[in-house]
Amino acid sequence: MCAAVVETDRLALRRFTDADARSLLEMLSDEEVTHFLPLIAPRNLAEASAYIDEHFLATYRAADRGERSDEGLPLDLHYAICRKDDGAFLGYINVDADEAHDAGYALVRSAWGHGYAREALAAMIEVARRAGFPHLTATHDELNPRSGRVMAACGFTYRYSYRELWQPKNYEVVFRMYQLDFAADSPTYQGYWDKWPDHWVDGASAGSSGRQGAGGSVSPQDKVKGVAQMAVGAAVAAAGVPMCILPGPGIAALAGGAALISKGQRAYAGRKATALEAKLDAAADALGTAAKDQAARAARAAAREAPVVAAKTASLALKGAGFALTGAGAALQAGGRLAAKGCFALSDRLRERGQAEQPSSEGEQPRETPAEEA
């Protein structure tokens, strides 16, 4: 069993309790927080409580009973991340005791950019080291390079990439696997590599990755990939030309297109990137990520505003229809009044004409009345 509380300069890593359900629900209700997390967010307080019980409290109960993993490792390296000054809930961090020894973490959005993830991960590394873990692994979506920078800052090194049908969200994701060894002879964990056949090592030689050669033979797949990358890069760069009136997206598109063309040429030729090319690729990736993040935020904002815009549009449409109906009603009433006046006028004319054509009764002699018969 590990310590119930681990403190750093600014943080307190402590065990979860039932009382954390509301804070966890608020955190996981933020789509930007859960976008890169392997979970379906709880929808209400009861589901948040159930999530805490299944993923945190159950491991504490097992550890308190003296249970350990098959390797004899502790099960309860699962902590809530809290700010030490005021106890505010900031997120969670854990190290699984399975064969991968995977480290994972997540923070509320307001805690991003303050170095809390790095500080919490560094503390967990020391706890895991003392607990006897031979190594730690950590993975991140290739579209989330910030997480990779946290791993690298804490001593993890990139080992390989793989494409996974990600559950429970059920779509394909390219993950980059990092590892931190506590012993010099620790082998790279091969579990993900063996499970997912579409795997490679970025920038490695043909002997270690099978994706990219170094002066050796180039596979047909590499050539196809290279041509595809060059084509996509040319399209992206071309799209960036008219966008240069908006400097940020335009420059990002041009840089990203140029980087893709360069990568495609290297893949087609089967050669590694030079130091300068690697720096240019990294800069282009950073620009592209920033542009993509801005676009994603704009899209999410538009999605949030869409119901409001739709409601306002529907309201205006209904008001317009109401005005149209009111106008039509007024027109019908006016037409009815005109029709009635016309009918009355016609009736009067007909009555006048009838009276004019009837013979006058003046000067007529009274008709004789027949005499009674005797």
DRENMARPA-779719 format. One line per 4 residues: number of its first residue (from 1); their letters; for each residue x, z, y of C-alpha. Coordinates in nm, 2 decimals. Last residue first. Layout:
N
NUM = a = X/Z/Y ~ ...
//
This chain:
374
374 = aeea = -12.97/-5.65/3.59 ~ -12.60/-5.76/3.60 ~ -12.39/-5.59/3.84 ~ -12.27/-5.81/4.10
370 = pter = -11.90/-5.94/4.08 ~ -11.68/-5.82/4.36 ~ -11.58/-6.08/4.60 ~ -11.22/-6.10/4.71
366 = pqeg = -11.14/-5.98/5.06 ~ -11.04/-6.26/5.29 ~ -10.67/-6.30/5.36 ~ -10.57/-6.31/5.73
362 = essp = -10.24/-6.10/5.69 ~ -10.11/-6.05/5.33 ~ -9.77/-6.23/5.39 ~ -9.62/-6.43/5.09
358 = qeaq = -9.30/-6.27/4.92 ~ -8.98/-6.48/4.98 ~ -8.84/-6.25/5.26 ~ -8.90/-5.93/5.05
354 = grer = -8.70/-6.07/4.76 ~ -8.41/-6.17/4.99 ~ -8.39/-5.82/5.14 ~ -8.39/-5.66/4.79
350 = lrds = -8.12/-5.90/4.68 ~ -7.91/-5.83/4.98 ~ -7.95/-5.45/4.94 ~ -7.85/-5.48/4.57
346 = lafc = -7.55/-5.68/4.66 ~ -7.44/-5.42/4.92 ~ -7.49/-5.14/4.67 ~ -7.29/-5.33/4.40
342 = gkaa = -7.01/-5.40/4.64 ~ -7.00/-5.04/4.76 ~ -6.98/-4.93/4.39 ~ -6.70/-5.18/4.32
338 = lrgg = -6.51/-5.06/4.63 ~ -6.55/-4.70/4.52 ~ -6.45/-4.78/4.16 ~ -6.14/-4.97/4.29
334 = aqla = -6.04/-4.67/4.50 ~ -6.09/-4.44/4.20 ~ -5.89/-4.68/3.98 ~ -5.61/-4.70/4.23
330 = agag = -5.60/-4.32/4.27 ~ -5.59/-4.28/3.89 ~ -5.31/-4.54/3.86 ~ -5.12/-4.36/4.13
326 = tlaf = -5.16/-4.03/3.95 ~ -5.06/-4.19/3.63 ~ -4.75/-4.33/3.79 ~ -4.67/-4.00/3.95
322 = gagk = -4.71/-3.83/3.62 ~ -4.49/-4.08/3.44 ~ -4.22/-4.03/3.71 ~ -4.25/-3.65/3.66
318 = lals = -4.22/-3.70/3.28 ~ -3.92/-3.92/3.33 ~ -3.76/-3.67/3.56 ~ -3.82/-3.39/3.31
314 = atka = -3.68/-3.60/3.03 ~ -3.37/-3.67/3.23 ~ -3.33/-3.30/3.31 ~ -3.37/-3.21/2.94
310 = avvp = -3.13/-3.48/2.83 ~ -2.87/-3.36/3.09 ~ -2.91/-3.00/2.97 ~ -2.89/-3.10/2.61
306 = aera = -2.58/-3.31/2.68 ~ -2.39/-3.04/2.88 ~ -2.24/-2.88/2.57 ~ -2.15/-3.22/2.43
302 = aara = -2.00/-3.33/2.76 ~ -1.79/-3.01/2.76 ~ -1.68/-3.07/2.41 ~ -1.59/-3.43/2.49
298 = araa = -1.39/-3.32/2.80 ~ -1.21/-3.06/2.60 ~ -1.13/-3.31/2.33 ~ -1.00/-3.56/2.59
294 = qdka = -0.78/-3.30/2.75 ~ -0.65/-3.19/2.41 ~ -0.58/-3.56/2.33 ~ -0.39/-3.61/2.65
290 = atgl = -0.18/-3.30/2.59 ~ -0.12/-3.40/2.23 ~ -0.02/-3.75/2.34 ~ 0.22/-3.62/2.60
286 = adaa = 0.38/-3.37/2.35 ~ 0.40/-3.65/2.09 ~ 0.57/-3.88/2.34 ~ 0.82/-3.61/2.42
282 = adlk = 0.89/-3.54/2.06 ~ 0.93/-3.91/1.99 ~ 1.17/-3.95/2.28 ~ 1.38/-3.66/2.15
278 = aela = 1.38/-3.81/1.79 ~ 1.48/-4.15/1.94 ~ 1.77/-3.99/2.12 ~ 1.89/-3.81/1.81
274 = takr = 1.87/-4.12/1.61 ~ 1.57/-4.17/1.39 ~ 1.62/-4.24/1.02 ~ 1.62/-4.59/0.87
270 = gaya = 1.39/-4.77/0.63 ~ 1.36/-5.09/0.83 ~ 0.98/-5.09/0.82 ~ 0.96/-4.71/0.88
266 = rqgk = 1.21/-4.74/1.17 ~ 1.02/-5.02/1.33 ~ 0.69/-4.83/1.29 ~ 0.84/-4.52/1.44
262 = sila = 0.96/-4.72/1.75 ~ 0.62/-4.89/1.79 ~ 0.45/-4.55/1.75 ~ 0.68/-4.40/2.02
258 = agga = 0.60/-4.69/2.26 ~ 0.23/-4.65/2.21 ~ 0.25/-4.27/2.27 ~ 0.45/-4.33/2.59
254 = laai = 0.21/-4.59/2.72 ~ -0.10/-4.39/2.62 ~ 0.04/-4.07/2.78 ~ 0.14/-4.26/3.10
250 = gpgp = -0.22/-4.39/3.13 ~ -0.39/-4.06/3.04 ~ -0.20/-3.87/3.30 ~ -0.16/-4.13/3.58
246 = licm = -0.53/-4.24/3.61 ~ -0.48/-4.58/3.77 ~ -0.24/-4.62/3.47 ~ -0.55/-4.66/3.25
242 = pvga = -0.53/-5.04/3.29 ~ -0.19/-5.04/3.11 ~ -0.26/-4.76/2.87 ~ -0.48/-4.98/2.65
238 = aava = -0.19/-5.21/2.60 ~ 0.03/-4.92/2.49 ~ -0.23/-4.80/2.24 ~ -0.28/-5.15/2.10
234 = agva = 0.10/-5.20/2.07 ~ 0.14/-4.86/1.90 ~ -0.14/-4.94/1.66 ~ 0.03/-5.27/1.57
230 = mqav = 0.37/-5.11/1.53 ~ 0.23/-4.83/1.32 ~ 0.05/-5.08/1.09 ~ 0.37/-5.28/1.05
226 = gkvk = 0.57/-4.97/0.96 ~ 0.30/-4.84/0.72 ~ 0.29/-5.18/0.54 ~ 0.67/-5.18/0.52
222 = dqps = 0.68/-4.82/0.40 ~ 0.42/-4.90/0.13 ~ 0.62/-5.20/0.02 ~ 0.91/-4.96/-0.05
218 = vsgg = 1.24/-4.98/0.14 ~ 1.56/-4.99/-0.06 ~ 1.86/-4.80/0.06 ~ 2.02/-4.75/0.41
214 = agqr = 1.83/-4.43/0.46 ~ 1.49/-4.47/0.31 ~ 1.16/-4.33/0.42 ~ 0.86/-4.22/0.22
210 = gssg = 1.00/-4.12/-0.12 ~ 1.08/-3.78/0.03 ~ 1.39/-3.64/-0.11 ~ 1.58/-3.93/-0.25
206 = asag = 1.45/-4.17/0.01 ~ 1.61/-3.97/0.29 ~ 1.42/-3.73/0.52 ~ 1.27/-3.80/0.86
202 = dvwh = 0.94/-3.63/0.78 ~ 0.93/-3.51/0.42 ~ 0.64/-3.66/0.21 ~ 0.32/-3.59/0.03
198 = dpwk = 0.02/-3.79/-0.09 ~ 0.01/-3.65/-0.44 ~ -0.16/-3.32/-0.34 ~ -0.13/-3.04/-0.59
194 = dwyg = 0.25/-3.07/-0.66 ~ 0.35/-3.07/-0.30 ~ 0.11/-2.79/-0.22 ~ 0.25/-2.57/-0.49
190 = qytp = 0.62/-2.66/-0.44 ~ 0.74/-2.35/-0.26 ~ 1.10/-2.43/-0.15 ~ 1.35/-2.24/-0.36
186 = sdaa = 1.48/-1.89/-0.26 ~ 1.86/-1.89/-0.30 ~ 1.95/-1.74/0.04 ~ 1.70/-1.46/0.00
182 = fdlq = 1.44/-1.37/0.27 ~ 1.33/-1.73/0.30 ~ 1.09/-1.85/0.57 ~ 0.89/-2.16/0.49
178 = ymrf = 0.70/-2.43/0.68 ~ 0.45/-2.67/0.55 ~ 0.31/-2.95/0.77 ~ -0.05/-3.03/0.69
174 = vvey = -0.23/-3.37/0.72 ~ -0.60/-3.31/0.71 ~ -0.87/-3.50/0.52 ~ -1.23/-3.38/0.54
170 = nkpq = -1.43/-3.13/0.34 ~ -1.48/-2.84/0.59 ~ -1.46/-2.58/0.31 ~ -1.21/-2.71/0.22
166 = wler = -0.95/-2.96/0.34 ~ -0.90/-3.28/0.14 ~ -0.52/-3.25/0.18 ~ -0.25/-3.48/0.30
162 = ysyr = 0.10/-3.34/0.26 ~ 0.40/-3.26/0.48 ~ 0.74/-3.11/0.39 ~ 0.99/-2.83/0.45
158 = ytfg = 0.98/-2.73/0.81 ~ 1.17/-2.41/0.89 ~ 1.03/-2.06/0.97 ~ 1.25/-1.84/1.19
154 = caam = 0.99/-1.68/1.42 ~ 1.03/-1.95/1.69 ~ 0.97/-2.21/1.42 ~ 0.64/-2.06/1.32
150 = vrgs = 0.52/-2.03/1.68 ~ 0.62/-2.39/1.74 ~ 0.43/-2.50/1.44 ~ 0.12/-2.33/1.58
146 = rpnl = 0.16/-2.53/1.90 ~ 0.18/-2.85/1.69 ~ -0.20/-2.85/1.62 ~ -0.27/-3.21/1.53
142 = edht = -0.03/-3.19/1.24 ~ -0.25/-2.91/1.10 ~ -0.04/-2.61/1.03 ~ 0.11/-2.44/0.73
138 = atlh = 0.29/-2.11/0.67 ~ 0.51/-1.99/0.39 ~ 0.68/-1.66/0.33 ~ 0.97/-1.57/0.11
134 = pfga = 1.08/-1.33/-0.16 ~ 0.82/-1.07/-0.06 ~ 0.96/-0.72/-0.12 ~ 0.75/-0.50/0.10
130 = rrav = 1.04/-0.45/0.35 ~ 1.04/-0.83/0.41 ~ 0.67/-0.85/0.43 ~ 0.65/-0.58/0.70
126 = eima = 0.94/-0.74/0.89 ~ 0.76/-1.08/0.88 ~ 0.44/-0.92/0.99 ~ 0.61/-0.79/1.31
122 = alae = 0.74/-1.14/1.39 ~ 0.40/-1.28/1.33 ~ 0.24/-1.04/1.57 ~ 0.49/-1.11/1.85
118 = rayg = 0.47/-1.49/1.80 ~ 0.09/-1.48/1.80 ~ 0.08/-1.26/2.11 ~ 0.31/-1.49/2.32
114 = hgwa = 0.07/-1.50/2.61 ~ -0.04/-1.86/2.59 ~ -0.36/-1.79/2.40 ~ -0.52/-1.44/2.43
110 = srvl = -0.83/-1.57/2.62 ~ -0.90/-1.81/2.33 ~ -0.93/-1.53/2.07 ~ -0.64/-1.54/1.83
106 = ayga = -0.58/-1.66/1.48 ~ -0.32/-1.59/1.21 ~ -0.20/-1.70/0.87 ~ 0.10/-1.63/0.65
102 = dhae = 0.10/-1.78/0.30 ~ 0.28/-1.60/0.02 ~ 0.25/-1.92/-0.18 ~ 0.23/-1.74/-0.52
98 = dadv = -0.05/-1.51/-0.40 ~ 0.01/-1.19/-0.20 ~ -0.14/-1.34/0.12 ~ 0.01/-1.25/0.45
94 = niyg = -0.24/-1.17/0.73 ~ -0.30/-1.19/1.10 ~ -0.62/-1.13/1.30 ~ -0.76/-1.17/1.65
90 = lfag = -0.74/-1.02/2.00 ~ -0.96/-0.71/1.98 ~ -0.90/-0.49/2.29 ~ -0.74/-0.15/2.22
86 = ddkr = -0.67/-0.08/2.58 ~ -0.30/-0.07/2.61 ~ -0.21/-0.16/2.25 ~ -0.38/-0.49/2.25
82 = ciay = -0.53/-0.54/1.91 ~ -0.45/-0.78/1.62 ~ -0.67/-0.70/1.31 ~ -0.46/-0.68/1.00
78 = hldl = -0.44/-0.81/0.65 ~ -0.12/-0.72/0.46 ~ -0.33/-0.54/0.20 ~ -0.24/-0.69/-0.13
74 = plge = 0.10/-0.53/-0.19 ~ 0.35/-0.72/-0.41 ~ 0.41/-0.65/-0.78 ~ 0.47/-1.01/-0.87
70 = dsre = 0.13/-1.02/-1.04 ~ -0.02/-0.88/-0.72 ~ -0.08/-0.51/-0.67 ~ -0.36/-0.25/-0.74
66 = grda = -0.30/0.11/-0.65 ~ -0.67/0.20/-0.59 ~ -0.59/0.20/-0.22 ~ -0.46/-0.15/-0.25
62 = aryt = -0.79/-0.27/-0.41 ~ -1.00/-0.10/-0.15 ~ -0.79/-0.24/0.13 ~ -0.81/-0.59/-0.02
58 = alfh = -1.19/-0.56/-0.03 ~ -1.20/-0.45/0.33 ~ -1.03/-0.76/0.46 ~ -1.16/-1.09/0.33
54 = ediy = -1.48/-1.00/0.15 ~ -1.59/-0.70/0.37 ~ -1.49/-0.87/0.70 ~ -1.68/-1.19/0.60
50 = asae = -1.99/-0.98/0.50 ~ -1.98/-0.81/0.84 ~ -1.96/-1.14/1.02 ~ -2.25/-1.27/0.81
46 = alnr = -2.46/-0.98/0.91 ~ -2.37/-1.02/1.27 ~ -2.48/-1.38/1.29 ~ -2.37/-1.73/1.23
42 = pail = -2.04/-1.67/1.05 ~ -1.79/-1.95/1.11 ~ -1.72/-2.18/0.82 ~ -1.36/-2.13/0.73
38 = plfh = -1.02/-2.30/0.70 ~ -0.92/-2.25/1.07 ~ -0.81/-2.54/1.29 ~ -1.13/-2.59/1.48
34 = tvee = -1.22/-2.22/1.46 ~ -1.08/-2.12/1.79 ~ -1.20/-2.42/1.99 ~ -1.54/-2.39/1.83
30 = dslm = -1.58/-2.03/1.97 ~ -1.83/-1.85/1.75 ~ -1.54/-1.72/1.55 ~ -1.42/-1.49/1.83
26 = ells = -1.77/-1.36/1.91 ~ -1.84/-1.29/1.54 ~ -1.50/-1.12/1.50 ~ -1.58/-0.89/1.80
22 = rada = -1.92/-0.81/1.66 ~ -1.79/-0.74/1.31 ~ -1.51/-0.51/1.42 ~ -1.71/-0.19/1.36
18 = dtfr = -1.70/-0.25/0.99 ~ -1.33/-0.17/1.00 ~ -1.02/-0.39/1.00 ~ -0.68/-0.23/0.94
14 = rlal = -0.44/-0.22/1.23 ~ -0.19/-0.43/1.41 ~ -0.12/-0.27/1.75 ~ 0.02/-0.49/2.01
10 = rdte = 0.23/-0.48/2.33 ~ 0.57/-0.36/2.23 ~ 0.50/-0.38/1.86 ~ 0.30/-0.14/1.64
6 = vvaa = 0.20/-0.16/1.27 ~ -0.10/0.05/1.17 ~ -0.24/0.12/0.82 ~ 0.11/0.09/0.67
2 = cm = 0.13/-0.10/0.34 ~ 0.00/0.00/0.00
//
